């Protein structure tokens, strides 16, 4: 199963820029973004759950407190915390349920996170979507940034929707269905197109891809899971 790395990302970005003036404009304005990734596994999925429908800063703060409390973030460490402890750390009751459900699924063996790496995009996404609290946005960005899949297009990401409108000078922000249609032109490198558009979105706002112990990804705010 192909994984993007710094070299393949640069080559794919150059090919997209050669074929698409909008993406070429991103590189001209903001330069080629650094290739960022998150390590695959339980901790990254927990962070994605915390990032759902909140600001990135808020999610990072909660994640930091969680790591400070348990040290290495494992399913077993989550299972040892009661609801009051998770609440004091900052998890809402809904996200407590999601994180506990993920931990339980890993402990029970109903999902094999390591095994996702050898599955097709469609099957890996299907396995993730079986989990309570893992919706299309979370599954897509996990495939894109943790598994390094080259052709994932997270149409539910609000920053990607707005960024695409800005990058292509569209008259209005596309909805997920429209964004799916727009992204077809960038196959089989839609993950690379998404990274370029996120980079442009942040650059226009004077921001850069945030760092969080190697676990950061732009576009987390405004997800629709």
Protein Blocks (a to p, Z undefined) as FASTA:
>chain_A
ZZddfklmmmmmmmmmmmmmklmmmmmmnopaddddddedjklmmmmmmmgopafklmmm
mmmmmmmmnopadfklmmmpcfklmmmnopafklmmmmmmmmmmmmnopacfklmmmpcf
klmmmmmmmpghiafklmmmmmmmmnopabbccfkbmklmmmmmmmnopabdcdfklmmm
mmmmmpcklmmmmmmmmmmmmmmnopacddeehiacehkgopaZZ
